[in-house]
Amino acid sequence: MFDSKSISILNNALNHLEKGFSGLPDFELILNTESLNETLIEVAERLKDNFPYFHPLYAGQMLKPPHPIARLAYMLALWINPNNHALDGGRASSAMEKEAVVNIAAMFGWDKFLGHLTSGGTMANLEALWISKKLHPEKMVVASEQAHYTHNRISEVLKLDFESVPCDYQARMDLEGLERILKTGKVGTVVATLGTTGVGSLDPLPEILELRKKYEFRVHVDSAYGGYFTLVDNLNEYCREVYDAITHVDSIVIDPHKHGLQPYGCGCVLFNDPDVGRFYKHDSPYTYFSSSDLHLGEISLECSRAGASAVALWATQRLYPMNKGGEFASNLAKSRSAALDLYNRLKCDSRFLTILEPDLDIVVWAPKAEKISQISQLSQEMFDLCAEHDLHLAVFNYPTNLLEGLWRNIVVDQNTVTCLRSCLIKPEHQDWMDQIWQIMDKVIDSMIPRSS
Ligand SMILES: *Cc1c(COP(=O)(O)O)cnc(C)c1O
């Protein structure tokens, strides 16, 4: 299941890299390979204690290993261990970061922008809202109820007021609810989530942008999870229009370490107006001596950052360019078709309740029962039983007020319902859907007899 051919490819590339420094006097690191070996075997032993994130039967949270090219490029870079704070610390990897970020911006139709990689989506969102605070120090941030909880916390850190906007029954930001808050004149930034972490719903971005004709506010898009889906050819019409509107927003966050095939430690923030770079200005006494070119540390809140992350992302983009119709895009489209496949199987099965047709590749459902409390219990039971059969799903609490009109004749005796949730984040999920469904079918059969 684990490829080991890639180790010899790494060895080749390592020899090649070493030649770049062949003019230097030779020296050798003294290593005790025996104790290295012993320790590493101990590490392998410890790492066995994991869910099989790499396997198609892991279909729970947003987890998967990076693509081999990202893993190899990252490891290769570790022999240098560049730091993308200043050019002195990582010349090649800083250039590669700038190129990789240009490609991400181009995916959203931006050629003039300011942007860089971050350690992840949280940090990237923090920077976007920090700029909002610089521009509108007295105004608040709003995001939907289904937005990532990080926006509320970041607002707390930045000492910005924060308010949640209710969602409609499709788990998207409710426009009337938004306008009610906008009318107060207190909103500085609206966070539109494209791909909520829970159910993968997309907020109605075109209509949110339309509201800017009446009210003045910044629009920040949190597409940490969903950003790359702008490339796929199997979105519904609503989602296509949402993605096409991105080009008009003020800032965007996307996580290459979610759908961009990267190891953890790779987020990205982009600003439409390069002039916001002025807020990052600082005079470091330590760094920035080598060149008058832009140092990434001059436009980033984080100081030291892994150059290896940029190298891995650059290599991945090189092998899989982010074109509509390319291999990267078609693999992503497979995740979405796997989700539609699972959704349709669930919808046609009287033993299950579904909530939403997925906007992206996340499916949420529950076993049917008379009361919300029973449904919650059955979800938990199905989660455990599936895991016993090597199918790893996730559970998710969904507010029952968003189910009004969707689940009829069910007694609402709790404010939230525990559902099952599956992020079909690997392209292999498409071909494995029969096996996944077989396990679900067997498990639900043992819990609820098929009616008639
Ligand atoms: C994952 C996620 C985040 C947080 O990003 P990290 O990379 O986990 O720090 C923020 N917003 C959304 C929509 C996400 O899916």
Ligand as a Chemical Component Dictionary entry (heavy atoms), coordinates in Angstrom:
data_LIG
# 
_chem_comp.id                   LIG 
_chem_comp.type                 NON-POLYMER 
_chem_comp.pdbx_formal_charge   0 
_chem_comp.three_letter_code    LIG 
# 
loop_
_chem_comp_atom.comp_id 
_chem_comp_atom.atom_id 
_chem_comp_atom.alt_atom_id 
_chem_comp_atom.type_symbol 
_chem_comp_atom.charge 
_chem_comp_atom.model_Cartn_x 
_chem_comp_atom.model_Cartn_y 
_chem_comp_atom.model_Cartn_z 
_chem_comp_atom.pdbx_ordinal 
LIG C1 C1 C 0 -9.801  24.053 7.536 1  
LIG C2 C2 C 0 -10.481 25.350 7.491 2  
LIG C3 C3 C 0 -9.998  26.450 8.207 3  
LIG C4 C4 C 0 -8.816  26.346 9.141 4  
LIG O1 O1 O 0 -7.660  26.109 8.412 5  
LIG P1 P1 P 0 -6.402  25.296 9.012 6  
LIG O2 O2 O 0 -5.596  25.036 7.795 7  
LIG O3 O3 O 0 -6.971  24.053 9.636 8  
LIG O4 O4 O 0 -5.732  26.174 9.976 9  
LIG C5 C5 C 0 -10.658 27.650 8.061 10 
LIG N1 N1 N 0 -11.744 27.770 7.296 11 
LIG C6 C6 C 0 -12.242 26.721 6.584 12 
LIG C7 C7 C 0 -13.457 26.928 5.739 13 
LIG C8 C8 C 0 -11.627 25.472 6.668 14 
LIG O5 O5 O 0 -12.144 24.440 5.999 15 
# 
loop_
_chem_comp_bond.comp_id 
_chem_comp_bond.atom_id_1 
_chem_comp_bond.atom_id_2 
_chem_comp_bond.value_order 
_chem_comp_bond.pdbx_ordinal 
LIG C1 C2 SING 1  
LIG C2 C3 SING 2  
LIG C2 C8 DOUB 3  
LIG C3 C4 SING 4  
LIG C3 C5 DOUB 5  
LIG C4 O1 SING 6  
LIG O1 P1 SING 7  
LIG P1 O2 DOUB 8  
LIG P1 O3 SING 9  
LIG P1 O4 SING 10 
LIG C5 N1 SING 11 
LIG N1 C6 DOUB 12 
LIG C6 C7 SING 13 
LIG C6 C8 SING 14 
LIG C8 O5 SING 15 
# 
